[in-house]
Amino acid sequence: MNIGMQEIFLLSVIALVVLGPERLPTAIRTLALWLNRFRRSFNEMKSAVEREIGADDIRAQIHNDNVMHELDETRDMLSQFDQDMSATLDKEKHNEQPSETAPKDAPETLNKSS
């Protein structure tokens, strides 16, 4: 409920005209008492309903589910990263292996020519 200063001023003027200056302070006090009782009753009912349905447990479960979902996503990302790194390392190992056409005993060929 969003009430601005203009609305409050307008309601005050109307109340002053309708009730008069003698009864207006009493009416405001009575209204304030009723509003406070209404708020208190509403908060008590809200608390009772939350206790009854276990709202705290539900909130905790939702939080735990969110955390587990994030952990699953992280595990999947790490697994994908591990697979990518393994594939990259396998490629590098394959590229670093000596080719079969290169001389295996290069020092011996130097010794034979001398």
Chimera marker file (.cmm) of the C-alpha trace (Angstrom):
<marker_set name="trace">
<marker id="1" x="0.000" y="0.000" z="0.000" r="1" g="1" b="0" radius="0.5"/>
<marker id="2" x="1.708" y="3.119" z="-1.211" r="1" g="1" b="0" radius="0.5"/>
<marker id="3" x="0.176" y="6.307" z="0.187" r="1" g="1" b="0" radius="0.5"/>
<marker id="4" x="1.860" y="9.623" z="-0.539" r="1" g="1" b="0" radius="0.5"/>
<marker id="5" x="1.814" y="12.873" z="1.371" r="1" g="1" b="0" radius="0.5"/>
<marker id="6" x="-0.945" y="14.329" z="-0.811" r="1" g="1" b="0" radius="0.5"/>
<marker id="7" x="-3.292" y="11.436" z="-0.030" r="1" g="1" b="0" radius="0.5"/>
<marker id="8" x="-2.574" y="11.684" z="3.705" r="1" g="1" b="0" radius="0.5"/>
<marker id="9" x="-3.237" y="15.423" z="3.643" r="1" g="1" b="0" radius="0.5"/>
<marker id="10" x="-6.500" y="14.930" z="1.752" r="1" g="1" b="0" radius="0.5"/>
<marker id="11" x="-7.684" y="12.252" z="4.198" r="1" g="1" b="0" radius="0.5"/>
<marker id="12" x="-6.762" y="14.499" z="7.145" r="1" g="1" b="0" radius="0.5"/>
<marker id="13" x="-8.789" y="17.401" z="5.777" r="1" g="1" b="0" radius="0.5"/>
<marker id="14" x="-11.804" y="15.153" z="5.098" r="1" g="1" b="0" radius="0.5"/>
<marker id="15" x="-11.569" y="13.643" z="8.591" r="1" g="1" b="0" radius="0.5"/>
<marker id="16" x="-11.328" y="17.095" z="10.140" r="1" g="1" b="0" radius="0.5"/>
<marker id="17" x="-14.407" y="18.285" z="8.261" r="1" g="1" b="0" radius="0.5"/>
<marker id="18" x="-16.459" y="15.129" z="8.974" r="1" g="1" b="0" radius="0.5"/>
<marker id="19" x="-15.482" y="14.528" z="12.619" r="1" g="1" b="0" radius="0.5"/>
<marker id="20" x="-14.643" y="18.017" z="13.750" r="1" g="1" b="0" radius="0.5"/>
<marker id="21" x="-11.684" y="19.147" z="15.811" r="1" g="1" b="0" radius="0.5"/>
<marker id="22" x="-13.134" y="17.784" z="19.076" r="1" g="1" b="0" radius="0.5"/>
<marker id="23" x="-13.559" y="14.133" z="18.035" r="1" g="1" b="0" radius="0.5"/>
<marker id="24" x="-10.614" y="13.852" z="15.601" r="1" g="1" b="0" radius="0.5"/>
<marker id="25" x="-7.845" y="13.055" z="18.178" r="1" g="1" b="0" radius="0.5"/>
<marker id="26" x="-10.010" y="10.341" z="19.772" r="1" g="1" b="0" radius="0.5"/>
<marker id="27" x="-10.809" y="8.849" z="16.364" r="1" g="1" b="0" radius="0.5"/>
<marker id="28" x="-7.116" y="8.778" z="15.408" r="1" g="1" b="0" radius="0.5"/>
<marker id="29" x="-6.173" y="7.013" z="18.673" r="1" g="1" b="0" radius="0.5"/>
<marker id="30" x="-8.944" y="4.448" z="18.180" r="1" g="1" b="0" radius="0.5"/>
<marker id="31" x="-7.884" y="3.837" z="14.588" r="1" g="1" b="0" radius="0.5"/>
<marker id="32" x="-4.253" y="3.404" z="15.648" r="1" g="1" b="0" radius="0.5"/>
<marker id="33" x="-5.254" y="0.877" z="18.341" r="1" g="1" b="0" radius="0.5"/>
<marker id="34" x="-7.310" y="-1.159" z="15.869" r="1" g="1" b="0" radius="0.5"/>
<marker id="35" x="-4.508" y="-1.146" z="13.294" r="1" g="1" b="0" radius="0.5"/>
<marker id="36" x="-1.972" y="-2.340" z="15.879" r="1" g="1" b="0" radius="0.5"/>
<marker id="37" x="-4.307" y="-5.134" z="17.011" r="1" g="1" b="0" radius="0.5"/>
<marker id="38" x="-4.866" y="-6.167" z="13.411" r="1" g="1" b="0" radius="0.5"/>
<marker id="39" x="-1.113" y="-6.243" z="12.711" r="1" g="1" b="0" radius="0.5"/>
<marker id="40" x="-0.380" y="-8.222" z="15.858" r="1" g="1" b="0" radius="0.5"/>
<marker id="41" x="-3.128" y="-10.758" z="15.086" r="1" g="1" b="0" radius="0.5"/>
<marker id="42" x="-1.934" y="-11.095" z="11.502" r="1" g="1" b="0" radius="0.5"/>
<marker id="43" x="1.679" y="-11.684" z="12.611" r="1" g="1" b="0" radius="0.5"/>
<marker id="44" x="0.564" y="-14.271" z="15.189" r="1" g="1" b="0" radius="0.5"/>
<marker id="45" x="-1.473" y="-16.147" z="12.571" r="1" g="1" b="0" radius="0.5"/>
<marker id="46" x="1.399" y="-15.986" z="10.109" r="1" g="1" b="0" radius="0.5"/>
<marker id="47" x="3.826" y="-17.398" z="12.680" r="1" g="1" b="0" radius="0.5"/>
<marker id="48" x="1.401" y="-20.170" z="13.617" r="1" g="1" b="0" radius="0.5"/>
<marker id="49" x="0.889" y="-21.167" z="9.983" r="1" g="1" b="0" radius="0.5"/>
<marker id="50" x="4.642" y="-21.159" z="9.333" r="1" g="1" b="0" radius="0.5"/>
<marker id="51" x="5.242" y="-23.351" z="12.382" r="1" g="1" b="0" radius="0.5"/>
<marker id="52" x="2.430" y="-25.678" z="11.346" r="1" g="1" b="0" radius="0.5"/>
<marker id="53" x="3.655" y="-26.269" z="7.815" r="1" g="1" b="0" radius="0.5"/>
<marker id="54" x="7.318" y="-26.254" z="8.794" r="1" g="1" b="0" radius="0.5"/>
<marker id="55" x="8.283" y="-23.292" z="6.645" r="1" g="1" b="0" radius="0.5"/>
<marker id="56" x="11.798" y="-23.232" z="8.093" r="1" g="1" b="0" radius="0.5"/>
<marker id="57" x="12.306" y="-26.863" z="7.115" r="1" g="1" b="0" radius="0.5"/>
<marker id="58" x="11.003" y="-26.167" z="3.627" r="1" g="1" b="0" radius="0.5"/>
<marker id="59" x="13.326" y="-23.171" z="3.249" r="1" g="1" b="0" radius="0.5"/>
<marker id="60" x="16.280" y="-25.251" z="4.446" r="1" g="1" b="0" radius="0.5"/>
<marker id="61" x="15.418" y="-28.061" z="2.017" r="1" g="1" b="0" radius="0.5"/>
<marker id="62" x="15.133" y="-25.625" z="-0.898" r="1" g="1" b="0" radius="0.5"/>
<marker id="63" x="18.497" y="-24.126" z="0.040" r="1" g="1" b="0" radius="0.5"/>
<marker id="64" x="20.061" y="-27.589" z="0.275" r="1" g="1" b="0" radius="0.5"/>
<marker id="65" x="18.597" y="-28.556" z="-3.101" r="1" g="1" b="0" radius="0.5"/>
<marker id="66" x="20.061" y="-25.416" z="-4.657" r="1" g="1" b="0" radius="0.5"/>
<marker id="67" x="23.476" y="-26.130" z="-3.149" r="1" g="1" b="0" radius="0.5"/>
<marker id="68" x="23.398" y="-29.732" z="-4.385" r="1" g="1" b="0" radius="0.5"/>
<marker id="69" x="22.422" y="-28.569" z="-7.878" r="1" g="1" b="0" radius="0.5"/>
<marker id="70" x="25.365" y="-26.157" z="-7.928" r="1" g="1" b="0" radius="0.5"/>
<marker id="71" x="27.700" y="-28.909" z="-6.739" r="1" g="1" b="0" radius="0.5"/>
<marker id="72" x="26.446" y="-31.238" z="-9.487" r="1" g="1" b="0" radius="0.5"/>
<marker id="73" x="27.066" y="-28.547" z="-12.091" r="1" g="1" b="0" radius="0.5"/>
<marker id="74" x="30.576" y="-27.980" z="-10.738" r="1" g="1" b="0" radius="0.5"/>
<marker id="75" x="31.292" y="-31.717" z="-10.758" r="1" g="1" b="0" radius="0.5"/>
<marker id="76" x="30.107" y="-31.970" z="-14.356" r="1" g="1" b="0" radius="0.5"/>
<marker id="77" x="32.277" y="-29.020" z="-15.373" r="1" g="1" b="0" radius="0.5"/>
<marker id="78" x="35.318" y="-30.537" z="-13.665" r="1" g="1" b="0" radius="0.5"/>
<marker id="79" x="34.658" y="-33.897" z="-15.308" r="1" g="1" b="0" radius="0.5"/>
<marker id="80" x="34.451" y="-32.238" z="-18.727" r="1" g="1" b="0" radius="0.5"/>
<marker id="81" x="37.650" y="-30.313" z="-17.986" r="1" g="1" b="0" radius="0.5"/>
<marker id="82" x="39.386" y="-33.559" z="-16.971" r="1" g="1" b="0" radius="0.5"/>
<marker id="83" x="38.307" y="-35.233" z="-20.216" r="1" g="1" b="0" radius="0.5"/>
<marker id="84" x="39.469" y="-32.267" z="-22.274" r="1" g="1" b="0" radius="0.5"/>
<marker id="85" x="42.837" y="-32.184" z="-20.522" r="1" g="1" b="0" radius="0.5"/>
<marker id="86" x="43.303" y="-35.950" z="-20.952" r="1" g="1" b="0" radius="0.5"/>
<marker id="87" x="42.554" y="-35.650" z="-24.652" r="1" g="1" b="0" radius="0.5"/>
<marker id="88" x="44.980" y="-32.741" z="-25.002" r="1" g="1" b="0" radius="0.5"/>
<marker id="89" x="47.729" y="-34.616" z="-23.154" r="1" g="1" b="0" radius="0.5"/>
<marker id="90" x="47.170" y="-37.707" z="-25.295" r="1" g="1" b="0" radius="0.5"/>
<marker id="91" x="47.539" y="-35.571" z="-28.432" r="1" g="1" b="0" radius="0.5"/>
<marker id="92" x="50.740" y="-34.017" z="-27.094" r="1" g="1" b="0" radius="0.5"/>
<marker id="93" x="52.194" y="-37.442" z="-26.237" r="1" g="1" b="0" radius="0.5"/>
<marker id="94" x="51.324" y="-38.676" z="-29.710" r="1" g="1" b="0" radius="0.5"/>
<marker id="95" x="52.975" y="-35.624" z="-31.319" r="1" g="1" b="0" radius="0.5"/>
<marker id="96" x="56.156" y="-35.981" z="-29.205" r="1" g="1" b="0" radius="0.5"/>
<marker id="97" x="56.789" y="-39.655" z="-30.072" r="1" g="1" b="0" radius="0.5"/>
<marker id="98" x="59.799" y="-40.031" z="-32.418" r="1" g="1" b="0" radius="0.5"/>
<marker id="99" x="58.936" y="-40.946" z="-35.962" r="1" g="1" b="0" radius="0.5"/>
<marker id="100" x="60.047" y="-44.330" z="-37.295" r="1" g="1" b="0" radius="0.5"/>
<marker id="101" x="62.070" y="-42.806" z="-40.152" r="1" g="1" b="0" radius="0.5"/>
<marker id="102" x="64.438" y="-40.906" z="-37.864" r="1" g="1" b="0" radius="0.5"/>
<marker id="103" x="67.726" y="-42.660" z="-37.104" r="1" g="1" b="0" radius="0.5"/>
<marker id="104" x="67.569" y="-44.512" z="-33.819" r="1" g="1" b="0" radius="0.5"/>
<marker id="105" x="71.284" y="-44.572" z="-33.159" r="1" g="1" b="0" radius="0.5"/>
<marker id="106" x="72.442" y="-41.151" z="-34.191" r="1" g="1" b="0" radius="0.5"/>
<marker id="107" x="75.627" y="-41.304" z="-32.069" r="1" g="1" b="0" radius="0.5"/>
<marker id="108" x="76.696" y="-44.544" z="-33.794" r="1" g="1" b="0" radius="0.5"/>
<marker id="109" x="76.490" y="-42.989" z="-37.229" r="1" g="1" b="0" radius="0.5"/>
<marker id="110" x="78.857" y="-40.300" z="-36.023" r="1" g="1" b="0" radius="0.5"/>
<marker id="111" x="81.290" y="-42.891" z="-34.741" r="1" g="1" b="0" radius="0.5"/>
<marker id="112" x="81.228" y="-44.912" z="-38.003" r="1" g="1" b="0" radius="0.5"/>
<marker id="113" x="82.123" y="-41.943" z="-40.149" r="1" g="1" b="0" radius="0.5"/>
<marker id="114" x="85.229" y="-41.076" z="-38.122" r="1" g="1" b="0" radius="0.5"/>
<link id1="1" id2="2" r="1" g="1" b="0" radius="0.2"/>
<link id1="2" id2="3" r="1" g="1" b="0" radius="0.2"/>
<link id1="3" id2="4" r="1" g="1" b="0" radius="0.2"/>
<link id1="4" id2="5" r="1" g="1" b="0" radius="0.2"/>
<link id1="5" id2="6" r="1" g="1" b="0" radius="0.2"/>
<link id1="6" id2="7" r="1" g="1" b="0" radius="0.2"/>
<link id1="7" id2="8" r="1" g="1" b="0" radius="0.2"/>
<link id1="8" id2="9" r="1" g="1" b="0" radius="0.2"/>
<link id1="9" id2="10" r="1" g="1" b="0" radius="0.2"/>
<link id1="10" id2="11" r="1" g="1" b="0" radius="0.2"/>
<link id1="11" id2="12" r="1" g="1" b="0" radius="0.2"/>
<link id1="12" id2="13" r="1" g="1" b="0" radius="0.2"/>
<link id1="13" id2="14" r="1" g="1" b="0" radius="0.2"/>
<link id1="14" id2="15" r="1" g="1" b="0" radius="0.2"/>
<link id1="15" id2="16" r="1" g="1" b="0" radius="0.2"/>
<link id1="16" id2="17" r="1" g="1" b="0" radius="0.2"/>
<link id1="17" id2="18" r="1" g="1" b="0" radius="0.2"/>
<link id1="18" id2="19" r="1" g="1" b="0" radius="0.2"/>
<link id1="19" id2="20" r="1" g="1" b="0" radius="0.2"/>
<link id1="20" id2="21" r="1" g="1" b="0" radius="0.2"/>
<link id1="21" id2="22" r="1" g="1" b="0" radius="0.2"/>
<link id1="22" id2="23" r="1" g="1" b="0" radius="0.2"/>
<link id1="23" id2="24" r="1" g="1" b="0" radius="0.2"/>
<link id1="24" id2="25" r="1" g="1" b="0" radius="0.2"/>
<link id1="25" id2="26" r="1" g="1" b="0" radius="0.2"/>
<link id1="26" id2="27" r="1" g="1" b="0" radius="0.2"/>
<link id1="27" id2="28" r="1" g="1" b="0" radius="0.2"/>
<link id1="28" id2="29" r="1" g="1" b="0" radius="0.2"/>
<link id1="29" id2="30" r="1" g="1" b="0" radius="0.2"/>
<link id1="30" id2="31" r="1" g="1" b="0" radius="0.2"/>
<link id1="31" id2="32" r="1" g="1" b="0" radius="0.2"/>
<link id1="32" id2="33" r="1" g="1" b="0" radius="0.2"/>
<link id1="33" id2="34" r="1" g="1" b="0" radius="0.2"/>
<link id1="34" id2="35" r="1" g="1" b="0" radius="0.2"/>
<link id1="35" id2="36" r="1" g="1" b="0" radius="0.2"/>
<link id1="36" id2="37" r="1" g="1" b="0" radius="0.2"/>
<link id1="37" id2="38" r="1" g="1" b="0" radius="0.2"/>
<link id1="38" id2="39" r="1" g="1" b="0" radius="0.2"/>
<link id1="39" id2="40" r="1" g="1" b="0" radius="0.2"/>
<link id1="40" id2="41" r="1" g="1" b="0" radius="0.2"/>
<link id1="41" id2="42" r="1" g="1" b="0" radius="0.2"/>
<link id1="42" id2="43" r="1" g="1" b="0" radius="0.2"/>
<link id1="43" id2="44" r="1" g="1" b="0" radius="0.2"/>
<link id1="44" id2="45" r="1" g="1" b="0" radius="0.2"/>
<link id1="45" id2="46" r="1" g="1" b="0" radius="0.2"/>
<link id1="46" id2="47" r="1" g="1" b="0" radius="0.2"/>
<link id1="47" id2="48" r="1" g="1" b="0" radius="0.2"/>
<link id1="48" id2="49" r="1" g="1" b="0" radius="0.2"/>
<link id1="49" id2="50" r="1" g="1" b="0" radius="0.2"/>
<link id1="50" id2="51" r="1" g="1" b="0" radius="0.2"/>
<link id1="51" id2="52" r="1" g="1" b="0" radius="0.2"/>
<link id1="52" id2="53" r="1" g="1" b="0" radius="0.2"/>
<link id1="53" id2="54" r="1" g="1" b="0" radius="0.2"/>
<link id1="54" id2="55" r="1" g="1" b="0" radius="0.2"/>
<link id1="55" id2="56" r="1" g="1" b="0" radius="0.2"/>
<link id1="56" id2="57" r="1" g="1" b="0" radius="0.2"/>
<link id1="57" id2="58" r="1" g="1" b="0" radius="0.2"/>
<link id1="58" id2="59" r="1" g="1" b="0" radius="0.2"/>
<link id1="59" id2="60" r="1" g="1" b="0" radius="0.2"/>
<link id1="60" id2="61" r="1" g="1" b="0" radius="0.2"/>
<link id1="61" id2="62" r="1" g="1" b="0" radius="0.2"/>
<link id1="62" id2="63" r="1" g="1" b="0" radius="0.2"/>
<link id1="63" id2="64" r="1" g="1" b="0" radius="0.2"/>
<link id1="64" id2="65" r="1" g="1" b="0" radius="0.2"/>
<link id1="65" id2="66" r="1" g="1" b="0" radius="0.2"/>
<link id1="66" id2="67" r="1" g="1" b="0" radius="0.2"/>
<link id1="67" id2="68" r="1" g="1" b="0" radius="0.2"/>
<link id1="68" id2="69" r="1" g="1" b="0" radius="0.2"/>
<link id1="69" id2="70" r="1" g="1" b="0" radius="0.2"/>
<link id1="70" id2="71" r="1" g="1" b="0" radius="0.2"/>
<link id1="71" id2="72" r="1" g="1" b="0" radius="0.2"/>
<link id1="72" id2="73" r="1" g="1" b="0" radius="0.2"/>
<link id1="73" id2="74" r="1" g="1" b="0" radius="0.2"/>
<link id1="74" id2="75" r="1" g="1" b="0" radius="0.2"/>
<link id1="75" id2="76" r="1" g="1" b="0" radius="0.2"/>
<link id1="76" id2="77" r="1" g="1" b="0" radius="0.2"/>
<link id1="77" id2="78" r="1" g="1" b="0" radius="0.2"/>
<link id1="78" id2="79" r="1" g="1" b="0" radius="0.2"/>
<link id1="79" id2="80" r="1" g="1" b="0" radius="0.2"/>
<link id1="80" id2="81" r="1" g="1" b="0" radius="0.2"/>
<link id1="81" id2="82" r="1" g="1" b="0" radius="0.2"/>
<link id1="82" id2="83" r="1" g="1" b="0" radius="0.2"/>
<link id1="83" id2="84" r="1" g="1" b="0" radius="0.2"/>
<link id1="84" id2="85" r="1" g="1" b="0" radius="0.2"/>
<link id1="85" id2="86" r="1" g="1" b="0" radius="0.2"/>
<link id1="86" id2="87" r="1" g="1" b="0" radius="0.2"/>
<link id1="87" id2="88" r="1" g="1" b="0" radius="0.2"/>
<link id1="88" id2="89" r="1" g="1" b="0" radius="0.2"/>
<link id1="89" id2="90" r="1" g="1" b="0" radius="0.2"/>
<link id1="90" id2="91" r="1" g="1" b="0" radius="0.2"/>
<link id1="91" id2="92" r="1" g="1" b="0" radius="0.2"/>
<link id1="92" id2="93" r="1" g="1" b="0" radius="0.2"/>
<link id1="93" id2="94" r="1" g="1" b="0" radius="0.2"/>
<link id1="94" id2="95" r="1" g="1" b="0" radius="0.2"/>
<link id1="95" id2="96" r="1" g="1" b="0" radius="0.2"/>
<link id1="96" id2="97" r="1" g="1" b="0" radius="0.2"/>
<link id1="97" id2="98" r="1" g="1" b="0" radius="0.2"/>
<link id1="98" id2="99" r="1" g="1" b="0" radius="0.2"/>
<link id1="99" id2="100" r="1" g="1" b="0" radius="0.2"/>
<link id1="100" id2="101" r="1" g="1" b="0" radius="0.2"/>
<link id1="101" id2="102" r="1" g="1" b="0" radius="0.2"/>
<link id1="102" id2="103" r="1" g="1" b="0" radius="0.2"/>
<link id1="103" id2="104" r="1" g="1" b="0" radius="0.2"/>
<link id1="104" id2="105" r="1" g="1" b="0" radius="0.2"/>
<link id1="105" id2="106" r="1" g="1" b="0" radius="0.2"/>
<link id1="106" id2="107" r="1" g="1" b="0" radius="0.2"/>
<link id1="107" id2="108" r="1" g="1" b="0" radius="0.2"/>
<link id1="108" id2="109" r="1" g="1" b="0" radius="0.2"/>
<link id1="109" id2="110" r="1" g="1" b="0" radius="0.2"/>
<link id1="110" id2="111" r="1" g="1" b="0" radius="0.2"/>
<link id1="111" id2="112" r="1" g="1" b="0" radius="0.2"/>
<link id1="112" id2="113" r="1" g="1" b="0" radius="0.2"/>
<link id1="113" id2="114" r="1" g="1" b="0" radius="0.2"/>
</marker_set>
